[in-house]
Amino acid sequence: MSQRPRYEHQFAHALKQVRSLTRHSQEDFDVCSSRTYISALERGLKTPTLSKVDQLAAVMGVHPMVVLAMAYAQDSSPHAVQDVLQHAAEQAWKLMSPASISEG
């Protein structure tokens, strides 16, 4: 049986990648977190709350789903991230479709 991926480590990698791509230092997050906390997140030692992901994304100027999609993507390619976002959008659409809502 295959093991589930360790998403906290994938989140750590995604956060570091987005931070690097947006050219932010760990110190740039001092409005919402300490450099020590950001370092711990990027090493997979801590797991952020949803509100913390929102704050971190705001500092980097990206939507929180960007960081999460990059964490859940199979690899770091734009196509893998697009696949994750498309799959999530399809599931949300299906759940919120008028037929689904009227059945509930």
C-alpha positions as a LaTeX table, in Angstrom:
\begin{tabular}{lrrr}
\hline
Residue & $x$ (\AA) & $y$ (\AA) & $z$ (\AA) \\
\hline
Met1 & 0.00 & 0.00 & 0.00 \\
Ser2 & 1.41 & 3.41 & $-0.94$ \\
Gln3 & 1.83 & 6.10 & 1.67 \\
Arg4 & 0.04 & 9.42 & 1.39 \\
Pro5 & 2.30 & 12.34 & 0.55 \\
Arg6 & 3.49 & 14.46 & 3.46 \\
Tyr7 & 1.59 & 17.64 & 2.65 \\
Glu8 & 3.26 & 19.65 & 5.39 \\
His9 & 6.55 & 19.15 & 3.54 \\
Gln10 & 4.92 & 19.95 & 0.23 \\
Phe11 & 3.45 & 23.11 & 1.77 \\
Ala12 & 6.91 & 23.99 & 3.07 \\
His13 & 8.38 & 23.64 & $-0.41$ \\
Ala14 & 5.53 & 25.59 & $-2.03$ \\
Leu15 & 5.79 & 28.45 & 0.47 \\
Lys16 & 9.53 & 28.73 & $-0.05$ \\
Gln17 & 9.09 & 28.58 & $-3.83$ \\
Val18 & 6.38 & 31.27 & $-3.91$ \\
Arg19 & 8.39 & 33.45 & $-1.53$ \\
Ser20 & 11.41 & 33.11 & $-3.77$ \\
Leu21 & 9.46 & 33.72 & $-7.00$ \\
Thr22 & 7.85 & 36.84 & $-5.53$ \\
Arg23 & 11.28 & 37.97 & $-4.30$ \\
His24 & 10.40 & 38.25 & $-0.63$ \\
Ser25 & 12.77 & 37.62 & 2.25 \\
Gln26 & 11.69 & 35.88 & 5.42 \\
Glu27 & 11.98 & 39.25 & 7.14 \\
Asp28 & 9.30 & 40.68 & 4.83 \\
Phe29 & 6.72 & 38.71 & 6.80 \\
Asp30 & 7.35 & 40.60 & 10.03 \\
Val31 & 3.90 & 42.22 & 9.72 \\
Cys32 & 2.28 & 38.83 & 10.41 \\
Ser33 & 4.99 & 36.40 & 11.57 \\
Ser34 & 8.52 & 36.17 & 12.86 \\
Arg35 & 11.41 & 35.09 & 10.67 \\
Thr36 & 11.80 & 32.08 & 12.96 \\
Tyr37 & 8.20 & 31.00 & 12.31 \\
Ile38 & 8.57 & 31.42 & 8.53 \\
Ser39 & 11.76 & 29.36 & 8.67 \\
Ala40 & 9.96 & 26.64 & 10.65 \\
Leu41 & 7.13 & 26.61 & 8.08 \\
Glu42 & 9.59 & 26.33 & 5.21 \\
Arg43 & 11.32 & 23.40 & 6.89 \\
Gly44 & 8.02 & 21.60 & 7.51 \\
Leu45 & 8.38 & 21.85 & 11.27 \\
Lys46 & 5.15 & 23.80 & 11.70 \\
Thr47 & 1.80 & 23.74 & 9.93 \\
Pro48 & $-0.04$ & 27.04 & 9.43 \\
Thr49 & $-3.70$ & 27.73 & 10.07 \\
Leu50 & $-5.89$ & 28.78 & 7.18 \\
Ser51 & $-5.88$ & 32.37 & 8.40 \\
Lys52 & $-2.07$ & 32.30 & 8.53 \\
Val53 & $-1.91$ & 31.01 & 4.93 \\
Asp54 & $-4.12$ & 33.96 & 3.99 \\
Gln55 & $-1.80$ & 36.41 & 5.77 \\
Leu56 & 1.33 & 34.92 & 4.20 \\
Ala57 & $-0.20$ & 35.02 & 0.73 \\
Ala58 & $-1.20$ & 38.66 & 1.23 \\
Val59 & 2.40 & 39.60 & 2.02 \\
Met60 & 3.52 & 37.87 & $-1.20$ \\
Gly61 & 0.70 & 39.45 & $-3.22$ \\
Val62 & $-0.81$ & 36.14 & $-4.33$ \\
His63 & $-4.12$ & 34.38 & $-3.75$ \\
Pro64 & $-3.87$ & 31.78 & $-0.95$ \\
Met65 & $-5.00$ & 29.10 & $-3.43$ \\
Val66 & $-1.77$ & 29.63 & $-5.36$ \\
Val67 & 0.33 & 28.43 & $-2.43$ \\
Leu68 & $-2.07$ & 25.57 & $-1.67$ \\
Ala69 & $-2.33$ & 24.47 & $-5.31$ \\
Met70 & 1.44 & 24.43 & $-5.58$ \\
Ala71 & 1.58 & 22.30 & $-2.42$ \\
Tyr72 & $-0.94$ & 19.78 & $-3.78$ \\
Ala73 & 0.45 & 19.64 & $-7.34$ \\
Gln74 & 2.32 & 16.50 & $-8.32$ \\
Asp75 & 5.30 & 18.58 & $-9.43$ \\
Ser76 & 6.34 & 22.22 & $-9.70$ \\
Ser77 & 5.15 & 22.70 & $-13.27$ \\
Pro78 & 2.45 & 25.22 & $-14.22$ \\
His79 & 0.47 & 22.36 & $-15.80$ \\
Ala80 & 0.41 & 20.38 & $-12.54$ \\
Val81 & $-0.80$ & 23.44 & $-10.63$ \\
Gln82 & $-3.44$ & 24.10 & $-13.28$ \\
Asp83 & $-4.62$ & 20.48 & $-13.00$ \\
Val84 & $-5.06$ & 20.83 & $-9.22$ \\
Leu85 & $-7.00$ & 24.08 & $-9.60$ \\
Gln86 & $-9.16$ & 22.67 & $-12.41$ \\
His87 & $-9.98$ & 19.56 & $-10.38$ \\
Ala88 & $-10.92$ & 21.66 & $-7.35$ \\
Ala89 & $-13.06$ & 23.98 & $-9.49$ \\
Glu90 & $-14.89$ & 21.03 & $-11.05$ \\
Gln91 & $-15.60$ & 19.52 & $-7.65$ \\
Ala92 & $-16.85$ & 22.85 & $-6.27$ \\
Trp93 & $-19.04$ & 23.39 & $-9.34$ \\
Lys94 & $-20.52$ & 19.92 & $-8.98$ \\
Leu95 & $-21.24$ & 20.45 & $-5.27$ \\
Met96 & $-22.81$ & 23.85 & $-5.84$ \\
Ser97 & $-24.73$ & 23.07 & $-9.01$ \\
Pro98 & $-28.49$ & 23.73 & $-8.82$ \\
Ala99 & $-29.28$ & 19.99 & $-9.08$ \\
Ser100 & $-26.97$ & 19.18 & $-6.17$ \\
Ile101 & $-28.37$ & 22.00 & $-4.04$ \\
Ser102 & $-32.01$ & 21.07 & $-4.70$ \\
Glu103 & $-31.30$ & 17.43 & $-3.73$ \\
Gly104 & $-29.81$ & 18.52 & $-0.39$ \\
\hline
\end{tabular}
